[in-house]
Amino acid sequence: MDNEERLATLRLNLTPGIGPRTFTSLTEHFGSACAAVEAPAAALVQVRGIGPDSAAKFREAMAEVDPEAELAKAQAAGVRLLLRGQPDYPIALSYLTDAPPVLYVKGTLVEEDARAIAIVGMRKCSLYGQEQAERLAGGLVRAGFTVVSGLARGVDSAAHRAALTAGGRTIAVLGNGLSRVYPPENKRLADAVIERGALVSEFAMDIGPAVENFPRRNRIIAALSLGVIVAEAGRQSGSLITARLAAELGKEVFAVPNRVDAPGAAGVHALIRDGAKLVESVADVLDEFPDLGIAAPANEDAGRQATLGLKAVLSPEESRLLEVMDGEPLGLDILASRAGLETHRVSGALTLLELKGFIRALPGGRFARRRA
């Protein structure tokens, strides 16, 4: 693809109102992105699904976007643009009927990422949901899988962190542009993902998070994975959308059972009733992929303990915080008081302890030591 076609592709992708399906209609009708960009409004009307009003708006909007500036912004941020149809574009996404014309990637995508499992669930997850996401993510990367999730609070963050702690690869699919990290408190986690995986988005660099973006994000999570595990979900959880999209794509759907009266039980139990496989261990996941020839870790719990980062070098602040943390989850201010440390130093130390696998962040800004 020459530079003119590349810029024309980016121009169409940046034009408001031109989504993946309209992009496909335009390029198929005119034969290339360059020809579509150069076509007058009268010619655009001939494209299926584009009326006179839309044609005039598209023609005007195309002239207003700046693909060169977008490309420069991406390059300055270390973000690569993968164009649909090019060799470096993920094959798994090309099977989508609405595959993103442009995929923004910060980090690396490798061939081994074709063997991926998604782990998703509630943002306001319980300690149980967080533990199950961590346990399964750690086991899966030790079995050679890449873990895919959405970098959201709760289950997503737990899955990414556990995959990294276990020394594996993980891919985070964002519902916003890569010029920012959302939620902002996951900036350190995002940086760690970039080191051993990638941040991925179909949205332009400066697009912020919006409710309508996340179902689009979820289809990419489903498409990049061989199967989707829902670790915890209420009846209205967005992770159920990911599960439905995965099923529509012919992917495996797994659900982690929960206590019947737990807030995160209704969604996963509904999935199980509808045919999702109940998953208690990594072995349950591997059973669905016999052709891969992968055996489950002989002792998943032992393997998890071996990768908790217990040999990591701790700073004096980190060691002190671990000393004062008991079985009760504690907030930042109480921890600072007990440890005799300034709050800003405690905040940074807690982030590092979480990344190293020693503690877990809980809803309400509380922290607890991981169970042995």
C-alpha positions in Angstrom: 0.0 0.0 0.0 1.5 3.3 -1.0 1.5 6.4 1.2 -1.4 8.1 -0.7 -3.7 5.0 -0.2 -2.6 4.8 3.4 -3.5 8.5 4.1 -6.8 8.1 2.2 -7.7 5.0 4.3 -6.9 7.1 7.4 -9.0 10.0 6.1 -12.0 7.8 5.5 -11.6 6.2 8.9 -11.4 9.6 10.7 -14.5 10.9 8.9 -17.5 11.1 11.3 -20.3 8.8 10.2 -18.1 6.5 8.2 -17.9 3.3 10.2 -16.4 0.0 9.2 -19.3 -1.2 7.1 -19.6 2.2 5.2 -15.9 2.2 4.7 -16.1 -1.3 3.1 -19.0 -0.2 0.9 -17.0 2.9 -0.3 -13.8 1.1 -1.0 -15.5 -1.8 -2.7 -17.6 0.5 -4.9 -14.7 2.8 -6.0 -12.0 0.2 -5.9 -9.7 2.0 -3.4 -9.7 4.5 -0.6 -8.0 7.1 -2.8 -10.8 6.9 -5.3 -13.5 7.1 -2.6 -11.9 10.2 -1.1 -11.7 11.9 -4.5 -15.3 11.0 -5.5 -17.8 13.9 -5.7 -21.0 13.8 -3.7 -23.0 12.9 -6.8 -20.9 9.7 -7.1 -21.1 8.9 -3.4 -24.9 8.7 -3.7 -24.5 5.7 -5.9 -23.0 3.7 -3.0 -25.3 1.4 -1.2 -26.7 2.9 2.0 -25.6 6.5 1.3 -28.3 9.0 0.5 -27.9 12.6 -0.8 -27.8 14.2 2.6 -25.2 11.7 3.9 -23.1 12.1 0.7 -22.9 15.9 1.1 -22.0 15.5 4.8 -19.3 12.9 4.1 -17.9 15.0 1.3 -17.6 18.1 3.6 -16.4 16.1 6.6 -13.6 14.4 4.6 -12.1 17.7 3.8 -12.0 18.7 7.4 -10.1 15.8 8.9 -6.3 15.7 8.9 -4.9 12.3 8.4 -1.3 13.6 8.4 -1.7 15.2 11.8 -3.3 11.9 13.1 -0.4 9.9 11.8 2.1 12.2 13.3 0.4 12.1 16.7 0.4 8.3 16.6 4.1 8.1 15.7 5.0 10.6 18.4 3.2 8.3 21.0 4.9 5.2 19.7 1.6 3.9 18.2 1.6 1.9 15.0 -1.4 1.9 12.6 -2.3 -1.5 11.1 -4.5 -1.2 8.0 -7.0 -3.9 7.2 -5.8 -6.1 4.4 -2.2 -5.6 5.1 0.1 -8.5 6.2 0.6 -7.2 9.8 -3.2 -6.8 10.4 -4.4 -9.5 12.9 -6.0 -12.3 10.8 -8.6 -12.9 13.6 -10.1 -9.5 13.1 -10.3 -9.8 9.3 -13.2 -12.3 9.8 -15.4 -9.7 11.3 -18.1 -8.3 9.0 -17.3 -4.9 10.6 -13.6 -5.3 11.0 -11.8 -2.0 11.9 -10.3 -0.4 8.8 -7.5 0.9 11.0 -6.1 -0.7 14.2 -4.0 1.4 16.6 -1.4 -0.7 18.4 1.1 0.3 21.1 3.4 -2.5 22.0 3.8 -5.8 20.0 1.5 -8.3 18.5 3.1 -11.7 17.7 2.0 -14.9 16.0 1.7 -16.6 19.3 -1.1 -14.2 20.2 -3.4 -16.2 17.9 -3.6 -18.6 20.9 -5.5 -16.3 23.2 -8.2 -16.5 25.8 -10.2 -13.4 27.0 -11.1 -13.0 30.6 -13.8 -10.4 31.3 -16.2 -9.5 34.1 -17.6 -6.8 36.4 -15.9 -3.6 37.1 -17.2 -3.6 40.7 -16.2 -7.2 41.2 -16.0 -9.0 44.5 -12.8 -10.4 46.0 -13.9 -13.8 44.8 -14.3 -12.6 41.2 -10.9 -10.9 41.3 -9.3 -14.1 42.7 -10.8 -16.3 40.0 -9.7 -14.0 37.2 -6.2 -13.9 38.6 -6.0 -17.7 39.1 -7.2 -18.5 35.6 -5.1 -15.8 33.9 -2.0 -17.0 35.6 -2.7 -20.6 34.7 -3.5 -19.8 31.1 -0.3 -17.9 30.4 1.7 -20.7 32.0 0.0 -23.0 29.6 1.1 -20.8 26.7 -1.9 -18.6 26.1 -2.1 -14.8 25.7 -4.7 -13.2 28.0 -7.0 -10.6 26.4 -9.1 -8.2 28.3 -10.3 -4.6 28.3 -8.1 -2.8 30.9 -11.3 -1.8 32.9 -11.5 -1.8 36.6 -12.2 -5.0 38.4 -11.9 -8.3 36.6 -10.1 -6.9 33.5 -7.4 -5.3 35.6 -7.0 -8.5 37.7 -6.6 -10.6 34.6 -4.0 -8.3 33.0 -2.0 -8.1 36.2 -2.0 -11.8 36.9 -0.9 -12.6 33.3 2.1 -10.2 33.7 2.9 -11.5 37.2 3.1 -15.0 35.7 5.5 -13.8 33.1 3.1 -14.1 30.2 1.7 -11.9 27.4 -1.5 -9.9 27.6 -3.4 -7.6 25.2 -5.7 -4.8 26.4 -8.4 -3.6 24.0 -9.5 0.0 24.8 -12.7 1.8 24.2 -10.9 5.1 23.6 -7.9 6.4 21.7 -4.4 5.5 22.7 -3.4 9.1 23.6 -4.9 8.4 27.0 -5.4 5.5 29.4 -8.8 4.8 30.9 -9.4 4.4 33.7 -6.5 6.8 34.5 -5.4 4.8 37.6 -4.4 2.0 35.3 -1.6 4.0 33.7 1.2 1.9 35.3 -0.7 -1.3 34.4 -1.0 -0.1 30.8 2.8 0.6 30.7 3.4 -2.9 31.9 1.1 -4.4 29.3 3.0 -2.5 26.5 6.2 -4.2 27.7 4.8 -7.7 27.3 1.9 -7.3 24.9 0.0 -4.4 23.5 -2.7 -1.8 23.9 -5.1 -2.0 21.0 -7.9 0.3 19.8 -9.9 1.1 16.7 -10.5 4.7 17.9 -8.6 7.7 16.8 -5.9 8.9 19.1 -7.9 11.6 20.9 -11.2 9.9 21.2 -12.3 9.7 24.8 -14.2 6.8 26.5 -17.9 6.8 25.8 -20.7 4.3 26.6 -21.2 3.5 22.9 -17.6 2.7 22.4 -17.5 -0.3 24.7 -19.7 -2.7 22.7 -17.4 -2.0 19.7 -14.4 -2.7 21.9 -16.0 -5.9 23.1 -16.3 -7.4 19.6 -12.5 -7.0 19.2 -11.9 -8.7 22.5 -14.1 -11.6 21.3 -12.5 -11.8 17.8 -8.9 -11.8 19.1 -9.6 -14.8 21.4 -10.3 -18.5 20.9 -12.7 -18.3 23.8 -14.1 -15.9 26.4 -14.2 -16.5 30.2 -16.7 -14.5 32.2 -15.4 -14.4 35.7 -18.2 -12.5 37.3 -21.2 -10.7 35.9 -24.5 -9.2 36.9 -27.6 -9.3 34.7 -26.7 -6.0 32.9 -22.9 -6.5 32.8 -21.2 -5.5 29.6 -19.2 -8.7 29.7 -22.3 -10.5 28.7 -22.1 -8.6 25.4 -18.6 -9.9 24.9 -19.8 -13.5 25.6 -22.7 -13.1 23.1 -20.4 -11.7 20.4 -18.0 -14.6 21.0 -20.8 -17.1 20.6 -21.9 -15.4 17.4 -18.3 -15.7 16.1 -18.2 -19.4 16.9 -15.9 -19.0 19.8 -16.0 -20.9 23.1 -17.8 -19.3 26.0 -16.9 -20.1 29.6 -18.4 -18.9 32.9 -17.1 -19.1 36.5 -19.9 -20.2 38.9 -20.6 -18.1 41.9 -22.6 -18.1 45.1 -26.3 -17.9 44.1 -27.0 -14.8 46.1 -23.8 -12.9 45.0 -24.3 -9.7 43.0 -22.0 -11.2 40.3 -23.8 -14.5 40.0 -26.9 -13.8 37.9 -25.0 -13.1 34.6 -22.6 -16.0 34.8 -25.3 -18.5 35.9 -27.5 -17.3 33.0 -24.6 -18.1 30.6 -24.2 -21.5 32.0 -28.0 -22.2 31.6 -27.7 -21.1 28.0 -24.9 -23.5 27.3 -21.6 -21.8 28.4 -19.1 -24.2 29.9 -18.8 -24.1 33.6 -15.1 -23.5 34.3 -13.4 -24.2 37.6 -9.8 -24.6 36.4 -7.5 -24.1 33.5 -8.0 -27.8 32.7 -11.7 -27.1 32.0 -10.6 -24.5 29.4 -8.0 -26.7 27.8 -10.5 -29.6 27.4 -12.2 -27.5 24.7 -9.0 -27.2 22.6 -7.7 -30.7 22.3 -6.1 -30.0 18.9 -3.7 -27.6 20.6 -2.1 -30.4 22.4 -1.6 -28.5 25.7 -1.7 -30.1 29.1 -2.9 -28.3 32.1 -0.3 -27.4 34.7 0.1 -30.4 37.1 -0.5 -28.2 40.1 -2.1 -24.9 39.2 -1.9 -23.5 42.7 1.8 -24.3 43.0 2.5 -22.7 39.7 0.7 -19.6 40.8 2.7 -19.3 44.0 5.9 -19.7 42.0 5.0 -16.6 40.0 3.8 -14.3 42.7 7.0 -12.3 42.6 8.2 -13.5 46.0 11.8 -13.2 44.9 11.2 -9.6 43.8 13.3 -6.9 45.5 11.1 -4.8 47.8 11.7 -1.3 48.7 11.7 -0.3 52.4 8.2 1.3 51.9 6.9 -1.9 50.3 8.2 -4.1 53.0 6.8 -1.9 55.7 3.4 -1.9 54.1 3.3 -5.7 53.9 4.2 -5.8 57.6 1.2 -3.7 58.7 -1.3 -5.4 56.4 -3.3 -8.1 58.1 -6.4 -10.0 57.0 -8.6 -6.9 57.0 -8.7 -4.8 53.8 -7.5 -1.3 54.6 -7.7 2.1 53.0 -4.7 4.2 51.9 -4.9 6.7 54.9 -5.1 3.9 57.5 -2.1 2.1 55.8 -0.1 5.3 55.8 -0.8 5.9 59.5 0.0 2.3 60.5 3.2 2.3 58.4 4.3 5.8 59.5 4.7 6.8 55.8 3.6 9.9 53.8 0.4 9.2 51.8 2.0 9.9 48.4 4.7 7.4 49.1 2.2 4.8 50.2 0.2 5.3 47.0 3.2 4.6 44.7 4.3 1.6 46.9 0.9 0.0 46.7 0.8 0.2 42.9 4.2 -1.6 42.7 3.1 -4.2 45.3 0.0 -4.9 43.2 2.0 -5.2 40.0 4.4 -7.6 41.8 1.5 -9.7 42.9 1.7 -9.2 46.7 -1.5 -7.4 47.2 -4.9 -6.8 45.6 -6.9 -3.6 45.1 -10.5 -3.9 46.3 -13.5 -1.7 45.6 -13.7 1.4 47.7 -10.0 2.2 47.6 -9.0 -0.6 50.0 -6.1 -3.0 49.7 -5.5 -6.5 51.1 -2.6 -9.0 51.0 -3.0 -11.8 48.6 -3.9 -15.2 50.1 -1.0 -17.7 50.2 
